Amino acid sequence: AKMKILLVEDDEHLRFVYKTALDKHHEVIAVQNAQEAWPYILPNLDVLITDHHLGVGLTGIELCELSHEVFPKLPMILVTADTTVTHPSYVFVLFKPFTLAKLLHCIEQIAGVV
């Protein structure tokens, strides 16, 4: 099933790579930071994917925490290279580096397709 995915990634190249891969299967909105992401945190969103370090403003985890307060059932994937990161239990963490196949699998898993 086609899902509505919000992708938050400050690295322009990675944002393009992820969006291109995900666009084949899903509807993807790609933004570069939490401030840009916030207007898209809506009831019709299926999955939030965010990098942890977003350059300016909120971190990915802070964005997840705020989003969770509004939509506690929204599935979230946090992307990070930091294996020591402390994250809320409701956030699925995907450690860099990862394959696009792994990312797609994670999305299907947390959205309950698998």
C-alpha positions as CSV (number, residue, x, y, z in Angstrom):
1,A,0.0,0.0,0.0
2,K,1.2,3.5,-0.8
3,M,2.1,5.4,2.3
4,K,2.5,9.1,3.0
5,I,6.0,9.6,4.4
6,L,7.7,12.7,5.8
7,L,11.4,12.6,5.4
8,V,13.5,15.1,7.4
9,E,17.2,15.1,6.4
10,D,19.5,18.2,6.3
11,D,22.0,16.6,3.9
12,E,20.8,17.5,0.4
13,H,22.4,14.6,-1.3
14,L,21.1,12.0,1.2
15,R,17.6,13.6,1.1
16,F,17.6,13.2,-2.7
17,V,18.8,9.6,-2.6
18,Y,16.2,8.6,0.1
19,K,13.4,10.5,-1.6
20,T,14.2,9.0,-5.0
21,A,14.2,5.5,-3.6
22,L,11.0,5.9,-1.6
23,D,9.1,7.7,-4.3
24,K,8.9,4.5,-6.3
25,H,6.7,3.0,-3.6
26,H,5.3,5.8,-1.5
27,E,4.3,9.5,-1.5
28,V,7.2,11.4,0.0
29,I,7.5,14.9,1.4
30,A,11.2,15.8,1.9
31,V,12.3,18.7,4.0
32,Q,15.6,19.8,5.6
33,N,14.8,20.5,9.2
34,A,12.3,20.2,12.0
35,Q,10.8,23.7,11.4
36,E,10.0,22.8,7.8
37,A,8.7,19.4,8.9
38,W,6.3,20.6,11.5
39,P,3.4,21.8,9.2
40,Y,3.4,18.3,7.7
41,I,2.9,16.4,11.0
42,L,-0.8,15.8,10.3
43,P,-3.3,12.9,10.9
44,N,-2.9,11.6,7.4
45,L,0.8,11.0,7.8
46,D,1.8,7.3,7.8
47,V,5.5,7.4,8.7
48,L,8.0,10.1,9.9
49,I,11.6,9.4,9.0
50,T,14.2,11.9,10.5
51,D,17.9,12.2,10.7
52,H,19.0,12.9,14.3
53,H,21.4,15.8,13.6
54,L,19.5,18.3,11.6
55,G,21.9,21.2,11.7
56,V,19.7,24.0,12.9
57,G,16.8,24.0,15.4
58,L,15.4,20.8,16.9
59,T,17.2,17.5,16.7
60,G,15.4,14.5,15.2
61,I,14.6,13.1,18.6
62,E,13.1,16.4,19.7
63,L,11.0,16.4,16.6
64,C,9.9,12.8,17.4
65,E,9.0,13.7,20.9
66,L,6.8,16.7,19.8
67,S,5.2,14.6,17.1
68,H,4.5,11.8,19.5
69,E,2.7,14.3,21.9
70,V,0.3,15.2,19.1
71,F,0.0,11.8,17.3
72,P,1.0,9.0,19.7
73,K,0.4,6.3,17.1
74,L,2.6,7.9,14.4
75,P,5.4,5.4,13.4
76,M,8.8,7.1,13.5
77,I,12.2,6.1,12.2
78,L,15.3,7.9,13.5
79,V,18.3,7.8,11.3
80,T,21.7,8.2,13.0
81,A,25.3,7.1,13.0
82,D,25.5,7.7,16.8
83,T,25.1,4.2,18.4
84,T,25.1,5.8,21.9
85,V,22.0,8.0,21.2
86,T,19.3,7.8,23.9
87,H,15.9,7.7,22.3
88,P,12.3,7.1,23.3
89,S,11.0,3.6,23.1
90,Y,8.4,4.4,20.5
91,V,11.1,5.5,18.0
92,F,12.7,2.9,15.7
93,V,16.4,3.6,15.2
94,L,18.1,2.9,12.0
95,F,21.9,3.1,12.2
96,K,24.0,4.6,9.4
97,P,25.3,3.2,7.1
98,F,22.3,1.2,5.9
99,T,21.0,0.1,2.5
100,L,18.0,1.5,0.8
101,A,16.5,-2.0,1.0
102,K,16.9,-1.9,4.8
103,L,15.2,1.4,4.9
104,L,12.2,0.2,2.9
105,H,12.0,-2.9,5.0
106,C,11.9,-0.8,8.2
107,I,9.2,1.4,6.8
108,E,7.1,-1.7,6.0
109,Q,7.8,-3.2,9.4
110,I,6.8,-0.2,11.5
111,A,3.8,0.5,9.4
112,G,2.6,-3.0,10.0
113,V,2.9,-4.3,6.5
114,V,5.4,-7.1,7.3
